Amino acid sequence: MNTVKLLETGLELTFPQATAYFNYFWLRDNCATSWDSVTQERTFDVLEEPDDLSAQHAEVVSGDLKLVWQDGHQSLFSLAWLERWSNGEYLPDIAVRTRVPWYSDHYSKMARFDYTDLVNNPASVADWTESLLDEGVSIVQGLPDSNEGLKDLCNLIGTVRASFSGHEFDVFSKADPENLAYTSKSLELHTDLPPEELPPGVQFLHCRINDAEGGDSLFVDAMAVANKLKAEFPEHFKLLTELRVPFRYTTKDHDVRSRQFIIEIDANNGEVSGVNFSQHLSGIFDFDQKIMDALYPAFRQFGRMMQDPKYLMKFRLHAGECIVFDNHRIAHGRAAYLEGSGDRYLRGCYVDRGELRSKYRVLRAKYPNGAE
C-alpha cells in the first residue's frame, strides 16, 4: 500500500520496498504541465514560486500521486515514474556504454562500413555510431572523391564544427607550412587541437589519394594505455587526471591557448573517456618546479607507453577510405613519407561527440536490432 505524508519542504511516499522523499520544488518543476507539448521544453518558471512552496493536499489514486498546490494547481505523477527517480541516481543512458579497449592487432578487426549503405540505411548508421562509442574508431569505405562526400558522411552524425583551421582541413605537403601535418615529416602521436577551449570530438580523415612511399597511419587506443597506467603507476595516473596543463597554437594569425587534463574521466561511469596529448602543441608547463618532479615522470611514462608496440596500430590508409575516430580517446600520428615519391592527400572534418551520442540514442531507439 502506498501512503503519502506532507512535510515542510517535501513529502514522503511509501513504495513496497522503501520510503522515498521528494522535494516540493522538484515535483512542481516536473509536473506534466511544465512542458511544452510540441517542443518538450520546460515552460514553467520555478523562479516565480514562493519560497515556502508546498502542497495543501496529496493522495494516491489508481497508481498515481495526485497533488493540489497552494494556488489550486493540480499535478498528477505516475508512481512508477516517481520510483525511477527516488534514489537520486543517474538514469540509464543507452549512449553511456562500456568502452572496449583495443591493441596493435586491431586493424583487421576494426569495424568497417560502406558509404553508400550508410547514406541509404539509417539502421547501419545506428551500428556505426555504436562502434564509435564502443571502440572509438572505424573505417568507412567507398567514399566518392569529392568534398561533398566527406561532408555528407559527417552530416549522418551531426553538423560539421569549425576549428581555427576552418570547417575542413587538407593534409598534404606544402610550402611554408603552419603545421607539421602539412609536411612529409613524421607526425608524433597526438590528439588534435588541445589548445582549443573545447577540443574537437569526432574526427573524419578522408583519404583522397595515397601514392607516396611511406606515410603509414599510426593509431593508439589511448584509453587502453591510460587504464594500464592506472594499474601500474596509480600516482602518475592520478596526477594526469588532476592537473590542467597548458597547450598553445601560434601562427601569424592565431594565438590559441587553453588548459586541459591530459587524462579525462567520464563523470557518468568513472571510465577513462579520453586524453589531451600533443607534444608539439604543449605550452610551457608553468607549475611550481617541485611539481615538475612528478609531472615529467608521469607525462613521459604515459607517452612512452603509447609508443609501445603492444598498443601501436600501423596501417596504410587507401584512397576512398575515411577513418573516423574519437579525437579525445584515440591518439594518432603518421610515419614520414618520401617527398616527391607520389601524392598523399587527406581531407578532414570534425563533429562534436555530443552529436554522436544524440544520433545514437535516436537511431538505436528506432532500430534496436541494427542492420540485419
N, C-alpha and C positions, 0 to 999 in steps of 0.2 A: 504494500500500500504506500502511495506517495503522499507525504504530508509537507506542508509549507509553513514556515514561520517567518514573520516580518521582523526585521531588526532595524537598527538606526541607519546604517549605511548600505544595507543589502538584505538579502533573505537567505534562509536555509531551506534547501529542498532535499527531501529524503528519497533516495533511489533504493532499489532492492539490496544493493551491495554496500552502499555508503551514503553519507550525508554530505552534500556539497553546498558551498557558499557562492552566491552571485551578487556582484556589486550593482546597485541601482543604476548608476550612470551607464555601465556596460550593457545592462538589459535595455534601457531606454534607447541607447545608441544603436542597438541591433534589433529593434522592433522591425517587423516586416515593412511597416510604413515609412521607415527611414531611408528606403532605397528607391531610386527611380526605376520604374518597371521596365523601361526600354533600355537605358544605358547601364543599369546596375551600379550606378554611382550613388554614394550616400548623399541625400539632400537634407537630412536632419542636421540641425546645428546644436550640438551639445553645449556650446558655449552660452547659449541663451537660457539654459535651465537654471533654476535656483540652486544655491549651494546646498540646501537641505532637501534636495530631491528625494522623494520616497513614494512608495505605493500605499494607497489607502485601503486596498483590498487585493487579496490573492487567493486563488483556489485552483485545484487540479480538476479538470473536466475532460473526460474521454481521451486520456493520453496527452493532454495539453496543459500548460500552465497559463492561466488567464490572470492578467494584472490590470487593475484600474489605478491610474496615476492621480496625483493631487488635482490636476487640471481636468480630470474626467477622461483623458485619453486612455484607450484600451489597447493592450498588447497581448498577443497570443503566441506562445512558444511551444513547439513540439518537445515533449520530454526526452525523446531520443536525440533530438538536436542539442538540447542543453547538456545531456550526459556526455556527448562528444567533447564538449568544451570544459567539463567540470574539473579536469586535473591540471589545467594550466600548462599543458604540453603542446608542442608544435603538432599540428595535424599532419597526417601523412601527405607528402607531395610526390607524385609519381616522377617528377623531374629530379628529385633528390635520390640518386641511385648510387649504389656501391661501385666505386671506380675499380676497374680491373687493371692491375699493373702488367706491363709487358717488357720484354728484354730484346737483346740484339737479334734474336731469331724471328722477330715478329713480321718481317717483310712478307713472307709467304702466307702468313696468317691474317694479314691486315684486311679489314673489311673493304670490299670493292663494290662500287655501284656504277650503273650505266647512266650516262647523262640523259639520253632520250627517255629511258624508263622513269627516271626521277621527275622529269618535266611533265610526263603524262600520267603518273601514278602516285597520288598522294600517300598511299599506303607504303610505298617504297621510301618516301621521304620520312615517314614515321620510323622506319627501320634505320635509315641513315642517321637521323638525329639521335636515335638511341645508341648507335655505335659510337657517336661522337661524345655522348655523355659518359659512356662506359669506358672506352679505350682512349678517347681524346684524339684519335687520328683515323683517317680513312682516305681512300683514293677514289676519285670519280673518273671514269674512263669515257672516251669518245666525245670530248668537248670539241665544238667547232673551232676553227682557227680564226676567232673573231673576238673583239672586245665585248660584243653583246652576249656571247656565250657565257663568259665568266660572270657578267652582271646578272644574267638570267638565273644562273646557278645560285648566286648569293641570295637573290630575291626569293628563292624557295624557302629560305630560313628567315630572312629579315632584310632590313634596309642596309645598304652599304653605308658604313660610317666613315667619315673623313678623319684623317690624321694630319699631322703637319706636312705629310707628303702628298696630301690631296685625297680624293676619293679612290684612287687606284695608284699603283706604282709599278714601274717597269724595271726589271732586274737584268741588266746587261752591262758589259764593259763599255765605258765611255770616257771621253777626255774630261779632265778637271772634275773628278767625282767628288760629291759631297758626303759620300757614304762608302764604306768598304764593300758593300754589296754590289756596287756599280764598278767593280774591278774584276780582274781574273784571279785575284789572290784568294787564298783560303779564307774562310769565314768561320770564326770560332763559334762554339755552341753558345746560343743566346736565346732569350725571348725578345720579341720585338717591342720597341718603344717604351721601355720603363720610365723614361723621362716624362712621359705624358701623365697628367694627373690621374686619368683612368686609362691604363694601357689597353690596347685592343684585345678583344676576347677571342673570336674565332678567325683564323687566318686562312685565306684561299690563295694558293700559288698554282697558277695555270701555266704549264709548260707549253710554249708555242713552238719552240724548236730547240733541239739539244744535240748538235752535231760536233761539239767541241771535244777535244781529247781531255779526259779527266772531268772534274766538276761533280763528282758523286755527292748526292744529298746525304746529310748526316742528321739523324733524329734520335732523341733520347726521351724516354718517359721520365721526366724529372721528378714526378710524384713517386715512382718506384724507388728512385735514388734517395729522395728525402725520407721515405719510410725506412730505408736501410740505415741512413744517417741517424735517425731517431733511435733505432735499435742498438747501434754500435757506438754512437757518440751522442748520447742524450743532451749533454751540456752544449755541444755545438748546435744541435737542432734547436734547443730552447732559445739560444741567443739569436739565431737567424729568424725566428718567428717573433721576436720581441723588439728588435732594433729596426727602425726605418732608416735605410741607408740612402744617400743622395745619388741621383742619376741626372745627367745633363746631356743636351744635344745642342751644339752651337754651330751655326754657319753664318754667312754674311747677312742672312735674313731671319735667323731663328736663334733664340736663347731660351730653350725649353728646359724646365727643371722640376723635379718632384722628389719625394722621398717614399720609398716602398719597402715593405717587408720582403726579404729575399725568399722566405718560405711563407706561403699563405695557408691559413687554416679555415676550413669550411665551418661556418657558425651553425649550420644545420645538423651536421653529424660528426664534427670533430676530425674529419679526414683532412689530409693534405689536399688542398684544392688547386695549388699551383705554386709557381715560383716567379720571381723577377730576377733575372740573371743576365747581365751583359757587361763584360769587362770593358768593351770599347765605348760604352755609354755610361760607365760608372763615373760618378763625381769623386772629388777628393773626400775620403772619409773624414768627417770633422768631429769625431768624438774625442773624449779625453784619451790621451795616449795610453793610459793604463787599460782602457777598453780595447785598444788595438791589440794588446797582448792576447786577448781572447778572440777578437773578431777575425783577425787574419788567419789563425789556425782553423777556425770554423769555415770561413769562406773558401780557403784553399782545399780543405778536406772535401767539402761538398763539390767544388768544381772538378777536382781530380776524380772523384767517384763517378761523375757524369761521363768522364772520358774513358772509363773502364770498358774494355771490350765486351764485358758481360752485358752492358746496358746499351752500347752504341750500335744503332742500326744504320747500315750503309747500303745505299741502292742508287740506281740511276733512274731519274725521272724522265719519262718519254713524252714526246710530242703528243698532245691530245689528252694527257693526264692532268688532273688537278688534285694536288694533295691538300686536304682540308684538316685543320688541327686546332686544338685548344691552345692558344698562344700563352695562356697562363700556366699550362701544365706541361707542354711539350717544348723542350729546348731543341733548336735546330741550327744547322750550320752547313758548310759546303767545303769540299776539298777544292784545292786550286785546280784551274784548268789551263791548258796551253793556249796562250794568246795567239790568235791567227790560225788555229787548227780547225776552226769551224764556228758556226754561230751557236749562241746559247742565249735564249730569251725567255724569261718568265714574267708573267703579269700577275700582280697581287691585289687583293682587296681584304677588307675586314668587315665583320658583322659582330655585334655585341653578344656576349654569352647569354644575357637575359633573354634575347630574342630566340636563341637556340632552345632554351628551356620552355619558353612560351609556345613555340611551334610544336615542340614535342608533346606538351600537355594537350594541345588542341587536337593534333593528329592521332595521338595514341588513344584518346577518348573515342574518336571516330572509327579508328581501325585497330582494335585491340589485338588482333591476330596478325597484323602487318600484312606484307605482300605474300600471299600464299599461291 
